[in-house]
Protein backbone atom coordinates (compact mmCIF):
# COMPACT_ATOMS: atom_id res chain seq x y z
CA UNK A 1 0.00 0.00 0.00
CA UNK A 2 1.18 3.54 -0.75
CA UNK A 3 2.53 5.26 2.34
CA UNK A 4 0.90 8.38 3.73
CA UNK A 5 4.02 10.33 2.79
CA UNK A 6 3.82 9.21 -0.84
CA UNK A 7 0.15 10.15 -0.91
CA UNK A 8 1.06 13.55 0.48
CA UNK A 9 3.48 14.17 -2.39
CA UNK A 10 0.64 13.77 -4.88
CA UNK A 11 -0.67 17.13 -3.72
CA UNK A 12 2.23 18.80 -5.51
CA UNK A 13 0.17 19.02 -8.71
CA UNK A 14 -3.18 20.63 -9.44
CA UNK A 15 -4.47 17.32 -10.81
CA UNK A 16 -3.31 15.57 -7.64
CA UNK A 17 -5.17 18.09 -5.52
CA UNK A 18 -8.36 17.68 -7.53
CA UNK A 19 -8.08 13.91 -7.18
CA UNK A 20 -7.77 14.27 -3.42
CA UNK A 21 -10.84 16.54 -3.27
CA UNK A 22 -12.82 13.92 -5.17
CA UNK A 23 -11.50 11.16 -2.95
CA UNK A 24 -12.48 12.96 0.26
CA UNK A 25 -15.99 13.56 -1.06
CA UNK A 26 -16.35 9.90 -2.07
CA UNK A 27 -15.10 8.66 1.29
CA UNK A 28 -17.40 10.99 3.22
CA UNK A 29 -20.38 9.97 1.10
CA UNK A 30 -19.71 6.27 1.71
CA UNK A 31 -19.94 6.62 5.49
CA UNK A 32 -23.72 6.83 5.73
CA UNK A 33 -24.05 3.48 3.92
CA UNK A 34 -21.43 1.93 6.17
CA UNK A 35 -23.38 3.21 9.14
CA UNK A 36 -26.70 1.86 7.82
CA UNK A 37 -25.02 -1.52 7.36
CA UNK A 38 -23.96 -1.55 11.02
CA UNK A 39 -20.22 -1.02 10.55
CA UNK A 40 -19.99 2.43 12.18
CA UNK A 41 -20.80 3.17 15.84
CA UNK A 42 -21.23 6.29 17.91
CA UNK A 43 -21.15 9.45 15.87
CA UNK A 44 -19.51 10.79 12.73
CA UNK A 45 -19.00 14.41 11.66
CA UNK A 46 -18.71 14.90 7.91
CA UNK A 47 -16.81 17.69 6.17
CA UNK A 48 -18.62 17.56 2.82
CA UNK A 49 -18.41 21.08 1.38
CA UNK A 50 -15.27 21.95 3.35
CA UNK A 51 -12.76 19.79 1.46
CA UNK A 52 -10.80 22.67 -0.09
CA UNK A 53 -9.49 23.95 3.24
CA UNK A 54 -7.94 20.63 4.23
CA UNK A 55 -6.45 19.94 0.79
CA UNK A 56 -4.94 23.44 0.63
CA UNK A 57 -3.40 23.14 4.09
CA UNK A 58 -1.92 19.73 3.32
CA UNK A 59 -0.52 21.07 0.04
CA UNK A 60 1.30 23.92 1.75
CA UNK A 61 2.63 22.29 4.92
CA UNK A 62 5.72 20.12 5.05
CA UNK A 63 5.14 16.60 6.40
CA UNK A 64 7.34 17.60 9.35
CA UNK A 65 4.92 20.37 10.29
CA UNK A 66 2.31 19.35 12.85
CA UNK A 67 -1.45 19.63 12.57
CA UNK A 68 -4.08 19.47 15.29
CA UNK A 69 -7.67 19.29 14.16
CA UNK A 70 -11.16 18.50 15.38
CA UNK A 71 -13.51 15.55 15.38
CA UNK A 72 -14.61 16.77 11.92
CA UNK A 73 -11.31 15.38 10.74
CA UNK A 74 -11.83 12.77 8.01
CA UNK A 75 -11.05 15.30 5.25
CA UNK A 76 -7.95 16.62 6.97
CA UNK A 77 -6.60 13.12 7.61
CA UNK A 78 -7.13 12.09 3.98
CA UNK A 79 -5.64 15.35 2.72
CA UNK A 80 -2.54 15.00 4.87
CA UNK A 81 -1.98 11.54 3.43
CA UNK A 82 -3.86 8.95 5.48
CA UNK A 83 -5.28 6.36 3.07
CA UNK A 84 -9.02 5.73 2.64
CA UNK A 85 -8.35 2.33 4.23
CA UNK A 86 -6.78 4.09 7.23
CA UNK A 87 -9.68 6.50 7.69
CA UNK A 88 -12.55 4.13 6.90
CA UNK A 89 -10.82 1.35 8.82
CA UNK A 90 -10.74 3.55 11.89
CA UNK A 91 -14.36 4.60 11.46
CA UNK A 92 -15.30 0.91 11.23
CA UNK A 93 -13.14 -0.04 14.24
CA UNK A 94 -10.70 -2.30 12.34
CA UNK A 95 -7.11 -2.97 13.14
CA UNK A 96 -6.01 -1.41 9.81
CA UNK A 97 -7.55 1.89 10.94
CA UNK A 98 -5.11 4.76 11.40
CA UNK A 99 -5.51 4.50 15.21
CA UNK A 100 -5.74 0.72 15.17
CA UNK A 101 -9.51 0.77 15.63
CA UNK A 102 -9.15 2.08 19.18
CA UNK A 103 -10.24 5.66 18.53
CA UNK A 104 -13.10 5.73 16.02
CA UNK A 105 -14.24 8.55 13.74
CA UNK A 106 -13.33 11.35 16.14
CA UNK A 107 -9.78 10.11 16.84
CA UNK A 108 -7.73 9.84 13.64
CA UNK A 109 -3.96 10.16 13.62
CA UNK A 110 -0.80 9.61 11.57
CA UNK A 111 2.52 10.69 13.03
CA UNK A 112 4.31 10.12 9.70
CA UNK A 113 2.53 13.12 8.17
CA UNK A 114 2.23 15.23 11.32
CA UNK A 115 -1.38 14.55 12.25
CA UNK A 116 -1.78 14.42 16.03
CA UNK A 117 -4.73 12.37 17.31
CA UNK A 118 -7.75 14.50 16.44
CA UNK A 119 -9.56 16.20 19.29
CA UNK A 120 -13.17 15.37 20.25
CA UNK A 121 -13.50 18.31 22.64
CA UNK A 122 -14.26 21.72 21.14
CA UNK A 123 -11.20 23.99 21.30
CA UNK A 124 -8.93 21.37 22.84
CA UNK A 125 -6.53 21.31 19.89
CA UNK A 126 -5.49 24.95 20.18
CA UNK A 127 -3.40 24.93 23.38
CA UNK A 128 -1.76 21.67 22.31
CA UNK A 129 -0.80 23.19 18.96
CA UNK A 130 0.70 26.14 20.85
CA UNK A 131 2.84 23.64 22.75
CA UNK A 132 3.95 22.07 19.49
CA UNK A 133 4.95 25.51 18.25
CA UNK A 134 6.70 26.30 21.52
CA UNK A 135 8.77 23.11 21.21
CA UNK A 136 9.70 24.04 17.64
CA UNK A 137 10.77 27.48 18.82
CA UNK A 138 12.86 26.06 21.66
CA UNK A 139 14.43 23.39 19.47
CA UNK A 140 14.86 25.86 16.57
CA UNK A 141 13.82 23.07 14.22
CA UNK A 142 12.01 25.15 11.62
CA UNK A 143 8.67 23.35 12.12
CA UNK A 144 5.34 25.09 12.14
CA UNK A 145 2.18 24.11 14.00
CA UNK A 146 -1.18 24.54 12.34
CA UNK A 147 -4.47 24.09 14.13
CA UNK A 148 -7.79 23.73 12.35
CA UNK A 149 -11.01 24.37 14.23
CA UNK A 150 -14.58 25.48 13.68
CA UNK A 151 -16.32 28.79 14.24
CA UNK A 152 -17.84 27.36 17.43
CA UNK A 153 -14.40 27.05 19.01
CA UNK A 154 -13.90 30.80 18.91
CA UNK A 155 -16.30 31.11 21.86
CA UNK A 156 -14.27 28.74 24.03
CA UNK A 157 -11.86 30.16 26.60
CA UNK A 158 -9.00 28.08 25.23
CA UNK A 159 -9.21 29.98 21.91
CA UNK A 160 -8.67 33.35 23.56
CA UNK A 161 -6.02 32.16 25.99
CA UNK A 162 -4.04 30.44 23.25
CA UNK A 163 -4.18 33.34 20.79
CA UNK A 164 -2.96 35.73 23.46
CA UNK A 165 -0.11 33.48 24.58
CA UNK A 166 0.93 32.56 21.03
CA UNK A 167 1.10 36.24 20.17
CA UNK A 168 3.11 37.28 23.20
CA UNK A 169 5.52 34.33 22.78
CA UNK A 170 5.68 34.86 18.96
CA UNK A 171 5.04 31.18 18.38
CA UNK A 172 5.38 29.61 14.92
CA UNK A 173 1.71 28.68 14.64
CA UNK A 174 -1.13 29.20 12.20
CA UNK A 175 -4.70 29.23 13.48
CA UNK A 176 -7.24 28.27 10.83
CA UNK A 177 -10.93 28.78 11.51
CA UNK A 178 -13.18 26.78 9.23
CA UNK A 179 -16.19 29.06 9.52
CA UNK A 180 -18.96 26.80 8.20
CA UNK A 181 -21.63 29.06 9.75
CA UNK A 182 -22.88 26.49 12.28
CA UNK A 183 -21.56 25.56 15.73
CA UNK A 184 -23.13 22.17 16.23
CA UNK A 185 -26.90 22.84 15.72
CA UNK A 186 -26.73 26.61 16.08
CA UNK A 187 -26.29 29.27 13.38
CA UNK A 188 -23.38 31.56 14.03
CA UNK A 189 -25.43 34.75 14.41
CA UNK A 190 -27.22 33.17 17.38
CA UNK A 191 -23.98 32.38 19.22
CA UNK A 192 -21.51 35.04 18.11
CA UNK A 193 -22.04 38.81 17.85
CA UNK A 194 -19.58 39.36 14.95
CA UNK A 195 -19.59 37.84 11.47
CA UNK A 196 -15.90 38.11 10.60
CA UNK A 197 -14.22 35.91 13.19
CA UNK A 198 -10.77 36.91 11.95
CA UNK A 199 -11.39 40.23 13.70
CA UNK A 200 -10.75 38.49 17.00
CA UNK A 201 -7.06 38.54 16.07
CA UNK A 202 -7.08 42.33 16.62
CA UNK A 203 -7.41 41.88 20.38
CA UNK A 204 -4.20 39.88 20.37
CA UNK A 205 -2.24 42.09 17.93
CA UNK A 206 -2.12 39.13 15.57
CA UNK A 207 -1.80 38.98 11.79
CA UNK A 208 -5.15 38.01 10.23
CA UNK A 209 -6.72 37.13 6.91
CA UNK A 210 -10.14 36.18 5.59
CA UNK A 211 -10.16 33.75 2.69
CA UNK A 212 -12.66 32.02 0.39
CA UNK A 213 -12.69 28.53 1.84
CA UNK A 214 -14.25 26.99 -1.26
CA UNK A 215 -11.24 27.79 -3.44
CA UNK A 216 -8.19 25.59 -2.92
CA UNK A 217 -5.86 28.09 -4.62
CA UNK A 218 -7.03 30.99 -2.50
CA UNK A 219 -6.63 29.02 0.73
CA UNK A 220 -3.19 27.79 -0.36
CA UNK A 221 -2.05 31.35 -0.98
CA UNK A 222 -3.25 32.51 2.41
CA UNK A 223 -1.91 29.53 4.37
CA UNK A 224 1.39 29.72 2.51
CA UNK A 225 1.89 33.35 3.52
CA UNK A 226 1.02 32.58 7.14
CA UNK A 227 3.30 29.54 7.27
CA UNK A 228 6.21 31.50 5.76
CA UNK A 229 5.58 34.27 8.28
CA UNK A 230 5.62 31.78 11.15
CA UNK A 231 8.65 29.88 9.86
CA UNK A 232 10.58 33.11 9.56
CA UNK A 233 10.05 33.68 13.28
CA UNK A 234 7.50 36.49 12.98
CA UNK A 235 4.79 34.77 15.03
CA UNK A 236 1.25 33.53 14.57
CA UNK A 237 -1.55 34.32 12.13
CA UNK A 238 -5.28 33.80 12.31
CA UNK A 239 -6.95 32.75 9.05
CA UNK A 240 -10.69 32.60 8.67
CA UNK A 241 -11.78 30.35 5.80
CA UNK A 242 -15.40 31.04 4.90
CA UNK A 243 -16.93 27.70 4.04
CA UNK A 244 -20.07 25.60 4.49
CA UNK A 245 -21.05 22.25 5.96
CA UNK A 246 -23.41 20.36 3.61
CA UNK A 247 -24.43 17.81 6.25
CA UNK A 248 -25.68 18.27 9.81
CA UNK A 249 -23.35 18.56 12.78
CA UNK A 250 -23.20 14.81 13.32
CA UNK A 251 -24.99 11.68 12.28
CA UNK A 252 -27.94 12.39 14.56
CA UNK A 253 -28.51 15.91 13.18
CA UNK A 254 -30.70 16.28 10.06
CA UNK A 255 -29.95 20.05 10.01
CA UNK A 256 -33.59 21.08 9.82
CA UNK A 257 -32.66 24.49 11.23
CA UNK A 258 -31.14 25.73 7.97
CA UNK A 259 -32.72 28.59 6.04
CA UNK A 260 -34.45 27.14 2.97
CA UNK A 261 -32.29 27.51 -0.12
CA UNK A 262 -29.07 28.21 1.81
CA UNK A 263 -27.56 24.80 1.06
CA UNK A 264 -28.39 25.10 -2.66
CA UNK A 265 -26.76 28.53 -2.81
CA UNK A 266 -23.56 27.16 -1.31
CA UNK A 267 -23.61 24.15 -3.62
CA UNK A 268 -23.32 26.58 -6.53
CA UNK A 269 -19.84 27.29 -5.15
CA UNK A 270 -18.87 23.69 -4.55
CA UNK A 271 -15.12 23.40 -3.90
CA UNK A 272 -14.79 20.39 -6.20
CA UNK A 273 -16.55 22.16 -9.07
CA UNK A 274 -14.48 25.31 -8.59
CA UNK A 275 -11.24 23.33 -8.73
CA UNK A 276 -12.33 21.22 -11.72
CA UNK A 277 -13.70 24.12 -13.73
CA UNK A 278 -10.48 26.05 -13.27
CA UNK A 279 -8.46 23.19 -14.74
CA UNK A 280 -10.93 22.69 -17.58
CA UNK A 281 -10.88 26.39 -18.48
CA UNK A 282 -7.09 26.35 -18.44
CA UNK A 283 -7.09 23.41 -20.83
CA UNK A 284 -5.30 21.18 -18.32
CA UNK A 285 -8.25 18.83 -18.04
CA UNK A 286 -11.13 17.79 -20.31
CA UNK A 287 -14.67 17.08 -19.19
CA UNK A 288 -14.31 13.44 -20.11
CA UNK A 289 -11.04 13.14 -18.19
CA UNK A 290 -12.85 14.58 -15.18
CA UNK A 291 -15.59 11.95 -15.54
CA UNK A 292 -12.94 9.24 -15.72
CA UNK A 293 -11.22 10.67 -12.65
CA UNK A 294 -14.49 10.60 -10.73
CA UNK A 295 -15.24 7.01 -11.66
CA UNK A 296 -11.64 5.93 -10.85
CA UNK A 297 -11.94 7.58 -7.44
CA UNK A 298 -15.23 5.93 -6.79
CA UNK A 299 -13.82 2.46 -7.62
CA UNK A 300 -10.79 3.17 -5.47
CA UNK A 301 -13.02 3.98 -2.48
CA UNK A 302 -15.20 0.92 -3.16
CA UNK A 303 -12.03 -1.18 -3.12
CA UNK A 304 -10.91 0.44 0.12
CA UNK A 305 -14.26 -0.43 1.70
CA UNK A 306 -13.85 -4.06 0.62
CA UNK A 307 -10.42 -4.16 2.24
CA UNK A 308 -11.76 -2.57 5.42
CA UNK A 309 -14.72 -4.91 5.72
CA UNK A 310 -12.50 -7.94 5.15
CA UNK A 311 -10.10 -6.86 7.89
CA UNK A 312 -10.25 -7.80 11.55
CA UNK A 313 -11.05 -5.86 14.67
CA UNK A 314 -8.23 -5.07 17.10
CA UNK A 315 -7.05 -7.82 19.46
CA UNK A 316 -8.01 -8.04 23.11
CA UNK A 317 -4.37 -7.40 24.04
CA UNK A 318 -4.43 -4.04 22.26
CA UNK A 319 -7.01 -2.84 24.78
CA UNK A 320 -4.36 -2.95 27.50
CA UNK A 321 -1.42 -1.76 25.41
CA UNK A 322 0.00 1.79 25.28
CA UNK A 323 -1.87 2.91 28.39
CA UNK A 324 1.40 3.95 29.97
CA UNK A 325 5.03 3.08 29.35
CA UNK A 326 5.23 0.68 32.26
CA UNK A 327 2.15 -0.65 33.94
CA UNK A 328 2.22 -1.44 37.61
CA UNK B 1 -48.56 5.76 35.87
CA UNK B 2 -47.27 6.20 32.33
CA UNK B 3 -44.84 4.13 30.27
CA UNK B 4 -42.08 6.30 28.87
CA UNK B 5 -38.48 6.20 27.73
CA UNK B 6 -35.76 7.48 30.02
CA UNK B 7 -35.15 10.51 27.78
CA UNK B 8 -38.86 11.30 27.99
CA UNK B 9 -38.64 11.07 31.78
CA UNK B 10 -35.98 13.81 31.59
CA UNK B 11 -38.30 15.99 29.53
CA UNK B 12 -41.23 15.29 31.89
CA UNK B 13 -39.22 16.14 35.01
CA UNK B 14 -37.86 19.35 33.48
CA UNK B 15 -41.29 20.32 32.25
CA UNK B 16 -42.93 19.70 35.65
CA UNK B 17 -40.29 21.76 37.47
CA UNK B 18 -40.43 24.59 34.91
CA UNK B 19 -44.18 24.65 35.38
CA UNK B 20 -44.20 24.55 39.17
CA UNK B 21 -41.35 26.96 39.90
CA UNK B 22 -40.75 30.19 37.94
CA UNK B 23 -37.14 30.38 39.18
CA UNK B 24 -36.23 27.24 37.22
CA UNK B 25 -34.63 27.74 33.81
CA UNK B 26 -32.53 25.60 31.44
CA UNK B 27 -29.26 26.52 29.81
CA UNK B 28 -26.91 24.64 27.47
CA UNK B 29 -25.69 23.92 23.96
CA UNK B 30 -28.43 23.12 21.44
CA UNK B 31 -31.01 22.29 24.10
CA UNK B 32 -33.61 24.16 22.05
CA UNK B 33 -33.36 21.61 19.28
CA UNK B 34 -33.40 18.76 21.79
CA UNK B 35 -29.72 17.88 21.52
CA UNK B 36 -28.15 14.64 20.24
CA UNK B 37 -30.23 12.49 22.59
CA UNK B 38 -33.50 14.45 22.27
CA UNK B 39 -33.58 14.80 26.05
CA UNK B 40 -34.90 18.39 25.99
CA UNK B 41 -37.13 18.03 22.91
CA UNK B 42 -40.15 20.32 22.79
CA UNK B 43 -39.29 22.39 25.86
CA UNK B 44 -38.31 25.59 24.05
CA UNK B 45 -41.65 25.50 22.20
CA UNK B 46 -43.50 25.08 25.48
CA UNK B 47 -41.59 27.47 27.76
CA UNK B 48 -39.95 29.94 25.38
CA UNK B 49 -36.43 31.20 24.85
CA UNK B 50 -36.24 33.02 28.18
CA UNK B 51 -36.48 29.80 30.14
CA UNK B 52 -34.80 27.42 27.68
CA UNK B 53 -31.61 29.25 26.78
CA UNK B 54 -29.36 28.06 23.96
CA UNK B 55 -25.78 29.05 24.68
CA UNK B 56 -22.63 29.40 22.60
CA UNK B 57 -20.12 26.55 22.92
CA UNK B 58 -18.68 28.18 26.04
CA UNK B 59 -18.95 25.71 28.92
CA UNK B 60 -16.95 27.81 31.37
CA UNK B 61 -19.19 30.80 30.73
CA UNK B 62 -22.52 29.04 31.03
CA UNK B 63 -21.61 26.76 33.94
CA UNK B 64 -20.22 29.75 35.82
CA UNK B 65 -23.33 31.74 34.90
CA UNK B 66 -25.35 28.90 36.39
CA UNK B 67 -23.44 29.27 39.65
CA UNK B 68 -23.98 33.03 39.69
CA UNK B 69 -27.68 32.87 38.82
CA UNK B 70 -28.20 30.16 41.43
CA UNK B 71 -26.52 32.30 44.08
CA UNK B 72 -29.08 35.00 43.21
CA UNK B 73 -31.98 32.65 43.95
CA UNK B 74 -32.64 31.16 40.52
CA UNK B 75 -32.68 27.37 39.97
CA UNK B 76 -30.69 26.88 36.78
CA UNK B 77 -30.49 23.47 35.13
CA UNK B 78 -27.31 23.49 33.08
CA UNK B 79 -26.71 20.81 30.47
CA UNK B 80 -23.30 19.48 29.46
CA UNK B 81 -23.96 17.70 26.18
CA UNK B 82 -21.38 15.07 27.18
CA UNK B 83 -19.92 14.97 30.70
CA UNK B 84 -16.38 15.29 29.32
CA UNK B 85 -17.24 18.83 28.17
CA UNK B 86 -17.26 19.97 31.79
CA UNK B 87 -13.48 19.54 31.87
CA UNK B 88 -12.86 23.06 30.54
CA UNK B 89 -15.26 24.53 33.11
CA UNK B 90 -14.77 22.44 36.23
CA UNK B 91 -13.33 25.28 38.32
CA UNK B 92 -16.66 27.07 38.25
CA UNK B 93 -18.35 24.13 39.96
CA UNK B 94 -15.78 22.38 42.13
CA UNK B 95 -13.75 25.37 43.28
CA UNK B 96 -16.36 28.14 43.10
CA UNK B 97 -19.97 26.99 43.36
CA UNK B 98 -19.30 24.09 45.70
CA UNK B 99 -17.81 26.39 48.34
CA UNK B 100 -20.12 29.44 48.23
CA UNK B 101 -22.37 28.30 51.05
CA UNK B 102 -19.35 27.55 53.23
CA UNK B 103 -17.41 30.71 52.41
CA UNK B 104 -20.42 32.96 52.86
CA UNK B 105 -21.42 31.24 56.10
CA UNK B 106 -24.76 30.43 54.51
CA UNK B 107 -25.47 33.91 53.08
CA UNK B 108 -25.41 32.39 49.58
CA UNK B 109 -26.57 29.01 48.41
CA UNK B 110 -26.18 27.45 44.98
CA UNK B 111 -29.30 25.52 43.94
CA UNK B 112 -27.74 24.46 40.64
CA UNK B 113 -28.41 21.27 38.69
CA UNK B 114 -25.93 19.99 36.13
CA UNK B 115 -27.25 17.38 33.71
CA UNK B 116 -24.91 15.46 31.44
CA UNK B 117 -24.97 12.46 29.13
CA UNK B 118 -22.40 9.95 30.35
CA UNK B 119 -21.38 6.34 30.06
CA UNK B 120 -20.05 3.78 27.59
CA UNK B 121 -21.49 1.16 25.29
CA UNK B 122 -22.51 3.11 22.22
CA UNK B 123 -19.17 3.45 20.44
CA UNK B 124 -18.53 7.13 21.06
CA UNK B 125 -14.82 6.58 21.71
CA UNK B 126 -12.76 7.41 24.79
CA UNK B 127 -13.54 11.15 24.93
CA UNK B 128 -17.34 10.80 24.84
CA UNK B 129 -18.01 7.59 26.83
CA UNK B 130 -16.77 8.05 30.36
CA UNK B 131 -18.83 8.28 33.57
CA UNK B 132 -16.36 10.60 35.35
CA UNK B 133 -18.05 10.45 38.75
CA UNK B 134 -14.47 10.58 40.12
CA UNK B 135 -14.17 14.23 39.09
CA UNK B 136 -16.83 15.22 41.62
CA UNK B 137 -15.56 13.26 44.60
CA UNK B 138 -13.69 15.08 47.33
CA UNK B 139 -15.49 18.39 46.79
CA UNK B 140 -17.67 18.77 49.86
CA UNK B 141 -20.88 20.52 48.87
CA UNK B 142 -21.73 18.66 45.66
CA UNK B 143 -24.16 15.76 45.31
CA UNK B 144 -23.99 13.25 42.48
CA UNK B 145 -26.79 11.03 41.25
CA UNK B 146 -26.92 8.40 38.50
CA UNK B 147 -30.41 7.22 37.53
CA UNK B 148 -30.93 3.70 36.20
CA UNK B 149 -34.58 3.68 35.12
CA UNK B 150 -37.13 6.14 33.71
CA UNK B 151 -38.63 6.38 37.21
CA UNK B 152 -35.36 7.19 38.94
CA UNK B 153 -34.50 9.65 36.17
CA UNK B 154 -37.75 11.47 36.76
CA UNK B 155 -37.63 11.32 40.54
CA UNK B 156 -33.97 12.17 41.01
CA UNK B 157 -33.95 14.99 38.47
CA UNK B 158 -36.86 16.68 40.21
CA UNK B 159 -35.08 16.30 43.55
CA UNK B 160 -31.87 17.68 42.07
CA UNK B 161 -33.63 20.80 40.84
CA UNK B 162 -35.23 21.30 44.26
CA UNK B 163 -31.95 20.81 46.10
CA UNK B 164 -30.47 23.97 47.59
CA UNK B 165 -26.93 22.80 46.77
CA UNK B 166 -25.29 21.81 43.47
CA UNK B 167 -26.30 18.39 42.15
CA UNK B 168 -24.68 16.64 39.21
CA UNK B 169 -26.96 14.17 37.45
CA UNK B 170 -25.23 11.75 35.12
CA UNK B 171 -27.66 10.44 32.51
CA UNK B 172 -26.44 7.17 31.03
CA UNK B 173 -26.66 7.55 27.29
CA UNK B 174 -27.22 3.82 26.73
CA UNK B 175 -30.32 4.01 28.95
CA UNK B 176 -32.01 7.01 27.29
CA UNK B 177 -33.99 4.73 24.98
CA UNK B 178 -35.10 2.23 27.66
CA UNK B 179 -38.78 2.21 28.59
CA UNK B 180 -40.40 1.83 31.98
CA UNK B 181 -43.38 2.82 34.07
CA UNK B 182 -43.13 6.23 35.68
CA UNK B 183 -45.16 7.70 38.50
CA UNK B 184 -45.11 11.44 37.86
CA UNK B 185 -45.94 14.29 40.20
CA UNK B 186 -44.95 14.60 43.85
CA UNK B 187 -45.38 10.84 44.43
CA UNK B 188 -42.70 10.13 41.81
CA UNK B 189 -39.98 12.23 43.43
CA UNK B 190 -37.02 10.24 44.84
CA UNK B 191 -34.94 11.81 47.61
CA UNK B 192 -31.23 12.32 47.05
CA UNK B 193 -29.11 9.99 49.17
CA UNK B 194 -31.56 7.11 49.17
CA UNK B 195 -30.74 3.71 47.68
CA UNK B 196 -33.29 1.32 46.17
CA UNK B 197 -33.36 -2.37 46.95
CA UNK B 198 -33.96 -3.93 43.53
CA UNK B 199 -34.10 -7.60 44.60
CA UNK B 200 -33.87 -9.38 47.92
CA UNK B 201 -31.74 -12.50 48.30
CA UNK B 202 -29.75 -14.42 50.88
CA UNK B 203 -26.19 -15.16 49.71
CA UNK B 204 -24.70 -11.76 49.00
CA UNK B 205 -25.26 -8.05 48.52
CA UNK B 206 -24.50 -6.56 45.09
CA UNK B 207 -24.09 -2.78 45.12
CA UNK B 208 -24.67 -1.11 41.75
CA UNK B 209 -25.53 2.23 40.17
CA UNK B 210 -26.72 3.35 36.71
CA UNK B 211 -25.98 0.79 34.02
CA UNK B 212 -24.61 -1.83 36.41
CA UNK B 213 -28.03 -2.20 38.07
CA UNK B 214 -29.07 -3.94 34.86
CA UNK B 215 -25.79 -5.85 34.47
CA UNK B 216 -26.10 -7.32 37.96
CA UNK B 217 -29.79 -8.15 37.58
CA UNK B 218 -29.09 -9.96 34.30
CA UNK B 219 -26.13 -11.78 35.91
CA UNK B 220 -28.32 -13.12 38.69
CA UNK B 221 -30.94 -14.30 36.21
CA UNK B 222 -28.28 -16.41 34.42
CA UNK B 223 -28.10 -18.91 37.30
CA UNK B 224 -30.07 -20.46 40.18
CA UNK B 225 -27.31 -21.31 42.68
CA UNK B 226 -27.32 -18.02 44.55
CA UNK B 227 -29.56 -15.07 45.24
CA UNK B 228 -28.62 -11.51 46.13
CA UNK B 229 -29.83 -8.25 47.53
CA UNK B 230 -29.18 -6.02 44.55
CA UNK B 231 -28.92 -2.42 45.67
CA UNK B 232 -29.22 0.49 43.23
CA UNK B 233 -27.43 3.29 45.06
CA UNK B 234 -29.14 5.96 42.87
CA UNK B 235 -27.04 8.62 44.63
CA UNK B 236 -23.26 8.18 44.69
CA UNK B 237 -22.55 11.29 46.72
CA UNK B 238 -23.70 11.06 49.49
CA UNK B 239 -24.35 7.32 49.28
CA UNK B 240 -26.87 5.44 51.42
CA UNK B 241 -24.73 3.75 54.07
CA UNK B 242 -27.68 2.57 56.13
CA UNK B 243 -29.23 0.47 53.37
CA UNK B 244 -25.92 -1.05 52.29
CA UNK B 245 -24.69 -1.88 55.80
CA UNK B 246 -28.05 -3.37 56.75
CA UNK B 247 -28.00 -5.64 53.72
CA UNK B 248 -24.38 -6.78 54.08
CA UNK B 249 -24.95 -7.42 57.80
CA UNK B 250 -27.66 -9.84 56.68
CA UNK B 251 -25.86 -11.56 53.76
CA UNK B 252 -22.25 -11.35 54.97
CA UNK B 253 -20.91 -10.81 51.47
CA UNK B 254 -20.36 -7.65 49.42
CA UNK B 255 -19.84 -7.44 45.67
CA UNK B 256 -19.68 -4.07 43.91
CA UNK B 257 -20.23 -3.73 40.16
CA UNK B 258 -18.83 -0.54 38.64
CA UNK B 259 -18.77 0.68 35.04
CA UNK B 260 -15.56 2.69 35.42
CA UNK B 261 -11.92 1.65 35.70
CA UNK B 262 -10.69 -0.33 38.71
CA UNK B 263 -8.36 2.25 40.25
CA UNK B 264 -10.02 5.06 42.13
CA UNK B 265 -13.54 3.78 41.51
CA UNK B 266 -16.45 4.60 43.83
CA UNK B 267 -16.55 1.02 45.06
CA UNK B 268 -13.35 1.54 47.04
CA UNK B 269 -15.23 3.86 49.36
CA UNK B 270 -18.18 1.48 49.79
CA UNK B 271 -15.81 -1.40 50.42
CA UNK B 272 -13.78 0.55 52.96
CA UNK B 273 -16.87 1.61 54.92
CA UNK B 274 -18.35 -1.90 54.95
CA UNK B 275 -15.08 -3.42 56.21
CA UNK B 276 -14.81 -0.77 58.91
CA UNK B 277 -18.34 -1.33 60.15
CA UNK B 278 -18.67 -5.09 59.70
CA UNK B 279 -15.14 -6.21 60.53
CA UNK B 280 -15.20 -9.86 61.59
CA UNK B 281 -18.72 -10.43 60.28
CA UNK B 282 -17.89 -10.88 56.59
CA UNK B 283 -17.88 -14.41 55.13
CA UNK B 284 -15.83 -13.42 52.09
CA UNK B 285 -13.66 -10.38 51.31
CA UNK B 286 -15.50 -7.52 49.57
CA UNK B 287 -15.11 -7.91 45.81
CA UNK B 288 -15.17 -5.19 43.13
CA UNK B 289 -16.06 -6.01 39.51
CA UNK B 290 -15.05 -3.13 37.26
CA UNK B 291 -13.54 -2.16 33.91
CA UNK B 292 -9.77 -2.31 33.47
CA UNK B 293 -7.38 0.60 33.96
CA UNK B 294 -7.39 1.57 30.28
CA UNK B 295 -9.21 4.14 28.14
CA UNK B 296 -12.53 3.05 26.63
CA UNK B 297 -11.88 1.42 23.24
CA UNK B 298 -13.94 2.22 20.14
CA UNK B 299 -14.04 -1.16 18.37
CA UNK B 300 -17.32 -2.87 19.24
CA UNK B 301 -16.01 -6.22 20.47
CA UNK B 302 -13.43 -4.52 22.68
CA UNK B 303 -15.88 -2.07 24.18
CA UNK B 304 -18.21 -5.00 25.01
CA UNK B 305 -15.32 -6.83 26.65
CA UNK B 306 -14.16 -3.68 28.45
CA UNK B 307 -17.41 -3.19 30.38
CA UNK B 308 -18.53 -5.68 33.04
CA UNK B 309 -21.12 -7.86 31.24
CA UNK B 310 -23.68 -10.22 32.87
CA UNK B 311 -21.76 -13.43 32.01
CA UNK B 312 -18.56 -12.06 33.52
CA UNK B 313 -20.30 -10.80 36.65
CA UNK B 314 -22.06 -14.16 37.09
CA UNK B 315 -18.79 -16.09 36.78
CA UNK B 316 -16.96 -13.77 39.17
CA UNK B 317 -19.66 -14.11 41.82
CA UNK B 318 -19.97 -17.87 41.43
CA UNK B 319 -16.21 -18.24 41.85
CA UNK B 320 -16.18 -15.97 44.89
CA UNK B 321 -18.90 -18.05 46.52
CA UNK B 322 -17.17 -21.33 45.63
CA UNK B 323 -13.63 -20.43 46.72
CA UNK B 324 -14.24 -17.74 49.33
CA UNK B 325 -11.57 -15.65 47.60
CA UNK B 326 -11.71 -12.72 45.18
CA UNK B 327 -11.25 -14.08 41.66
CA UNK B 328 -8.72 -12.35 39.38
CA UNK B 329 -10.20 -9.91 36.85
CA UNK B 330 -10.36 -11.00 33.19
CA UNK B 331 -7.58 -8.65 32.14
CA UNK B 332 -5.04 -10.16 34.51
CA UNK B 333 -2.67 -12.23 32.44
CA UNK B 334 -3.40 -10.34 29.23
CA UNK B 335 -0.08 -9.21 27.88
CA UNK B 336 0.17 -5.46 27.72
Interface residues (C-beta under 8 A of the other chain):
Chain A: X40 X41 X42 X43 X90 X93 X94 X101 X102 X103 X104 X105 X106 X107 X119 X120 X121 X122 X123 X124 X152 X153 X155 X156 X157 X158 X183 X184 X185 X186 X190 X191 X192 X250 X252 X253 X257 X313 X314 X316 X317 X318 X319 X320 X321 X323 X327
Chain B: X29 X30 X33 X35 X36 X54 X55 X56 X57 X58 X59 X60 X61 X81 X84 X85 X87 X88 X122 X123 X124 X125 X126 X127 X128 X292 X293 X294 X295 X297 X298 X299 X300 X301 X302 X305 X306 X331 X334 X335 X336
